[in-house]
Amino acid sequence: MKIPSLAVAWSTGIAIFSMFFGSGNVVFPLLLGQMAGEQLPWALIGLIITAVGAPLLGLLGSVLFEGDCKQFFYRIGAIPGYLAVLLILLLLGPIGVMPRCFIVAYGATVPYIPGLSLPVFSMIAGLITLILIARRNFILPILGFVLSPMLILTLIVIIVVSIFTPGALPITHHGPGVAMLEGLAVGYDTMDLLASIFFSVSIWMLLKEKLNITKESEVKNKVVPTYVIASLIGGGLLGVIYIGLCYSAALHHQAIAGAVPEQVLAVLAQHLLGSKLALIANIGIALACITTVMSLAVAVVDVIHVEIMNTSLGAKIPYSYGWMMFITIALTALFSTIGFTAIMAFLHPIMEICYPAIIVLTICNILYKLFGFPYVKLPVYSTILIMLVLKVMYL
């Protein structure tokens, strides 16, 4: 592979990491470390499968569809596919992941500004987000060369210090199988597979421009090999950070016991680094949340613009891209006020059913694009039925 392709793969891999690594990716590995204890290696296997492997597969599948989420989902049927797109837009956007990012950023900030309320913070965070994405052509360079290196550095500092600070893994009363299931479930809650399908537009455009893709035949020859290297870079960084955060939380579980989810990393950093140096952790959390909100906001509004507003109904509605972005961020700030626990209370049951089905859809779509595999509806709907039955059985 030529050096320019390696350079593209590196920048794309860093962008993949920064797009995926947000509020849930900070909180959930820490919570998993507390729960898994001495069974943590098994829990990490489950986490890597659903929080690293699945999103990278989703991104590959979507890139093979040239970032067209409509084609990606409509293979299960036009109406179900359309409803799936709308549901995922809402969950990733203003009623799910994006407000969750604001809440986690608030949890890291409020110890230093005790009088700051969540609604006020969310309005400020929303304004900052709008300013950063005002020039959307600069989003990927900002993610890849400014914010991501700062984020990685701060998290590495916390992880390294935690390893060299005395601690012990808690003893648990469950076996490897339960720990692996916990890891799989935590990976569902990151929702990165869903995000990857919509992030693919930016990744596809980046690869198409940098690799000078002009023919469909070049997708397999140029895009796939470059993406594989990029995914190893981005996925490798994700995996290393996940493992480090999980072990840090497990080793120092007593220090973070009782901390609310959105503040668990800030509490851990204060324990390890002291009150002054714990500011590093807050910077890391804020960067993770902002990069994810930026990516999600652009992806959500892009899909609304292309798939909804460019219809006969949408043509009758006066709107602009800027106003759509403003409304999305404003709704995000509004929903953030209900709190992290309340948001997860309705997100988690949905993810338990939908996430495995989307994994199956992704695999079927990849096989279809690369090898002409025709089946998709039966595997996807069978998976949904199985997950519904299991959900009812274990209620």
N, C-alpha and C positions, 0 to 999 in steps of 0.2 A: 504494500500500500504506500502511496506517495506521501511525502511529508505534509503537504497541504491538507490531505485527508485526515492525517493524524492530528493536525492542529484543529481541524473542524470537530473531530471526535472529542478532543479534550474540552474545548469550549462548550460543546453540546452536553457532554457528561456533567460538567460543573453546573450548567443551567438545569439539567434534569434533577440533580441533587437539590438545588436551591428551590426549584418549583415544588418538589415533593415535601421538603422538610419544613413543616409549619407547626402550628400549635399542638395538634394531636401527636406529632412525631416527637415533641418534647415531653409531653405529659405521659402518654401511654406506656412507653418503655420503662419509665420510672415506676409507674404503678405496677407493671408486670414484674419488675425486679423485687418489689416488696412482696407480691403474692407468691412468686415461684420459689423464692428462697434457695435451698440446696438443690432443687430440681431445675434450676435456671437454664442449664444447657439444653434440656428438652424443650422448655418454653421458648427459647431462642430459635429453635428449629421451626416451630410453628410461626413465630413472628416473622422470620426471614421469608418463609413461603408466601404469606399473605401481605406483608408490608414492603417487601422488596421484589420478590419474584413476580407476583401478580401484577403490580403496577408497571414493571418493565415489559411484561408480556402485553399489557393493555396498550402501552405506548407504541410498541412494535406493530401490533395489529392495527391501530389507528393510523400510524404512518403509512402502512401498506394501503390503507384506504385514502391516502393523501389528506389526512386530517378531517375527512368528511364524516362527522358523527352520525349524520342522517343515514348514509349508506351503511355504516357500521351496525346501527341498531335496527334498521328497517329489514334486515334479513330475517328477523323473527316475525315480520308482518308489519304493514304500514301503521295501523292504529296502535298495536302494542309498542312498536318502536317509537312512535311519536310521544306516547304517554311516558315511556321510559326516559326519553330525552328531557321532557318537562320536569319529571320527578327529580332526576339527577341535577338539573339546573337549580332547582329550589334547594336541594340538600347541600350541594356544594356552594351555593350562593348565599342569599340573604337570610335563610332560616336555619342554616346548619354550620358548615365549616367556617365561613367567613366571620360570623359573630363569635364563634368559638375562638378564633384567632384574637379578636379584640379582647375577649375576656381573659385569655392567658397573658396577653401583654399588660393588661390592667393588673393582674395578680402579681406581676413582677415589678410594677411601677409603684403601686400603692404603699409598700413599706417605706418608701423614701418620700412620698407625698401623702401622709395619712389622711388629710382632709379631702382628697380627690375622690369624687364619686364616679361610679361606673358610667352613668349616662354622659357626664361631662368628658370623661376620658374617651369614650367611644366617639363623640363628636370630634374631638381633637384628632384621634387616630384616623377617622374618616377623611378629615381635611388633608392630613399629611398624605394619605393614600392617593387622593385625587390629584394632589400636586405632583407626586412622583410618577403617576401614569398619564399626566397631561400630554407628554411627548412619548407616545407608546412605542415609537421606533427605537427608543433607547432602553426598553425594558430588559431585553436579553443581555446587552452589555453591562447594565447596572447589576443584574443578578450574577453574571458570570465573573466579573472582574472587580467588583467593589464589595457588595453586601455578602456574597457567599464566602470569600476568604475570611472576612471579619467574623462571620458566624462560626465557621469551622474552627478558627483559632480559639475563640472563647470557649467553645464546647470541649476542645481538646485540653485546654487548661484545667477545666473542672474535672474531666475524666482522669487525667494524669495525677492530679493532686489526690483524688479519691482513692486511687489504687495504692498510693504510697502512705495513705493515712490508715492507721490500724482499724480493722473492722472484721466482722464475721458474717457468713451467710446464715440467715435464720433457718431453723429446723421446721420443716413442713410435714403435714400429715397426709399428703396426697402423693400419688406415684407419678412416673414419667408420662403416662398417657394423659392424665388430667392436666399436667403442666403444659404438654404440647397443645391440648385443646385451648387452654388459656392463651397461649401465644397466638394461635390461629385467630381467636376472637378479638384479641387486642389489635391484630393486623387489620381485621374488618373495620374497627373503629377509626383507624387512620383515614380510611376512605380514599386512599391514594390510587387505587385501581380506577375508581370513578373519575378522579381528577385527571388521570393520565390520558383518558380518551379525549378530553377537551383540551388538554395542554398540547396535544399532538399537532394542532394547527400551527402553533408557533414553531415547534420542532421541525415539522415538515417544511415550512417556509424557509427556515434557517438552512436545513440540509439541501433543499432544492436550489437555493441561491448559491450557497458556498460550493456545492458539488456540480453546479451547472447542469441540472437535470432537465433535459428537453424531450426525452422519449420515455415511454412507459417501461421499455425493456431495460432502461438504466436503473430502475428502482432496485431490482435484485442484485445487479452488479455493483452499484455504488452505494445506494442508501442503506441496504441491509448490512453489508460489512462495516460501514462507518458507524451505523447505529449499534451494532454488537459491541464495538470497542467503547463507544460512548456509554452504553448501558453498564458495561463492566466498571467504568470509572464512576458514574453516578451511583450505581447500585452498590459498588464496593464501599464508597464513602458512607452511604446510608447504613449498610450493614455494620461497619466499624463503629459508627456513632451509636447505633442501637445497642450493640453489645456493650459498649462502654457505659452508656447511660443505665442499662439494666444492671450491670454489675455494681456500678456506683450506688444505685438505690438499694440493692440487696446487701451490700457490705455495710451500709450506714442506715439501715432501715429504722433503727431506734431514733435517729435524729430527725427523720421526716415523718414519724408516726403522728397521725392526727392532722397533718397539713392538708388543706383543701387542694384538690387536683391542680388548679391553675397556679398554685404557689409552691408546689412541691420542689421544683428545681431551684427556685430562689431560696427556699429554706435549706436545701442541701448545700447550695453554694455558700450560704452564710455560715453553716456548720464547718465547711471545709476551708474556706478562705478568710473568714472573718467578715464583719459588717462592711468594712470599706471595700475590700477586694470583691465582695459579692456583687458589686456593681457590674462586674464583668459578665456575670450570669444574666443580669437584667438586660444588658445590651444584647447578649446572644438570643434571649427570648424575643425581644422586640424585633430584631432583625429577621428571625425565623417567621414570626407572625406577619410582618410587613411584606416580606417577599412572597409568602403564600397568598395573602390578600391581593397583592398586585396581580399575580398570575391568574388567580381565580376570577377576579373582577373583569379582566380583559377577556378571558375565555368565555365567561358567562354572557357578557354583553355582545361578544362576537357572534355567539350562537343565536342569541335573541335577534340580532340584526339580520343574520343570514337566513335563519330557518323560520322565524316568526314574522318579523316586520316586513320582509320582502314577499308578502302574500297579498291577495286581493283585499283582505281585511286590514292587514298592516299598512297597506298603501293609503288607506283612508285616515290613519291616525297620524296627526302631526307630531313629529319627534325628531330628535337629533341624537347622534352618538354620545355627545357630551351629557345630554339630559338623561339618557338611559344609564350612563355610568353614575351620574349623581343620584338617581333614584335607587340604583342597586346598593350604593354605599350607604345611603340614608336608611334604607330598610335593614341593612346589616347592623348599623348602629342601634336601631330600634330593638331588633331581636336580641342583641347582645345583653340587654338589660334583664332578661329572664334568668341568666346565670348558666354556668357550665353544666351543673348536675341536671337541670331541667332539659337542656338541649340534648344531652346524652340519653336521657330517659326515653325520648322518642326516636333518636337516631339508631341506637343499638339494635332494637328488635327488627327494624327495617334492614339493617346491614346483615343480620344473621340469615335472612332469607335471600336478599338480592345479591350479596357479594359472591357467594358460590356460583350463582347462576350467571353472573357477568364474567366470572373466570371461565366457565364453560363456553359462553358465547365468544369470548376472546380467542380461546384455543381453536374453536371451530372456524372463526374468521381468518386466523393466521393460516390454518391448514387449507382453507379455501383459496386464499390468495397465492400461496406458494405451491400447492399441489393439486388444486381443484377439488378438494373435499366438499361434497355437496350438502351434507347433513348439518342442520343447525336447530330447527324448531324442536324436534323430538328431544335432543340432549338438553336444551335449555329449559323447556317446560317440564321435563322429567326432574331436573334438578330443583326447580321451584317447588314442585309437588313433594319431593322427598324432604326438603327443608321445612315445608309447612307441616308435614306429618311429624317430623322430629320435634318441631317447636311445640305442637299440641301435646305430644307424648310427655314432654319434659316440663310442661307448665307447672 
